[in-house]
Each structure stands twice: as C-alpha cells, then as structure tokens.
Amino acid sequence: MLADNPVCAVLGVKDLAAAKKFYGETLGLKDPKEDPGGVFYKAGKDSGVYVYQTEFAGSNKATAAAWSVSDVKAVVDELKGKGISFDTFEMPGVTWEGEIAVMGPAKAAWFSDPDGNILNVVSGM
C-alpha cells in the first residue's frame, strides 16, 4: 500500500526561525515551502523534511530522520566545519572510528538539531 510512495520526516521544533536557518543554511536543504504550520524542505528522490513549531520539540529520544549518503566521513567533516558536533554511544556490535559507527559494511553518524531532534547520516545499507 505505501511501498511506492515518498515519505517525509516530520520534526517538531521550538523556534521555527532557528530551524529554518539550521535546515536551510547549515544542512543545505533546498526549495523551502512555507505553509501556516511550518516549512517543507526537499531532499533527494522525492523525500523531504517538514519542520513545525511545537512545545514537544526534541522529546523523541531516538533517530528522527536519516539521510542515505555515499560518503559518511565527507558529510561528517563538512558538517563539523559548520559547527555541528556528533554523538557516540554504546551499541552492541558497533565499532567507532571517531564519530562514525561501523556496522559491517554500513557506516553512520548521529547529530542533533538545535531542539534536540536526533538526525543521522548513513551509507552502505
């Protein structure tokens, strides 16, 4: 039923202006479309991220959105250059190369937006 349809990550934020700067400028998401509720940013292959203001911003303690990338290290290096810090944590079967988790052929790194929404970049899945 849903397998052939695009999906969008929906992220609650406290400060919509700060979120627009983070997602648009820092992460470089393109083509923002604002509506009365928030802002939709296009991402690759008919996917996207929608941010909206809510008092429950950042309350999810798990990964809220993930980007499939070809080179995790290159993305991590670029985002670190923009002031983003990355998180590491204990996970069974995972080895760490700095901020990058290595899980067999997959590599991943986690960071948060200004409201604490946990975001991820991953390759090799």
HELIX and SHEET records of a PDB file:
HELIX    1   1 LEU A   16  LYS A   20  1                                   5    
HELIX    2   2 LYS A   21  THR A   26  3                                   6    
HELIX    3   3 VAL A   72  GLY A   81  1                                  10    
SHEET    1   A 4 CYS A   8  VAL A  13  0                                        
SHEET    2   A 4 GLY A  48  GLN A  53  1                                        
SHEET    3   A 4 GLY A  38  LYS A  42 -1                                        
SHEET    4   A 4 LYS A  30  ASP A  35 -1                                        
SHEET    1   B 4 THR A  63  SER A  68  0                                        
SHEET    2   B 4 ILE A 118  SER A 123  1                                        
SHEET    3   B 4 ALA A 106  SER A 112 -1                                        
SHEET    4   B 4 PHE A  86  ASP A  87 -1                                        
SHEET    1   C 5 THR A  63  SER A  68  0                                        
SHEET    2   C 5 ILE A 118  SER A 123  1                                        
SHEET    3   C 5 ALA A 106  SER A 112 -1                                        
SHEET    4   C 5 ILE A 100  MET A 103 -1                                        
SHEET    5   C 5 THR A  95  GLU A  97 -1                                        
END                                                                             
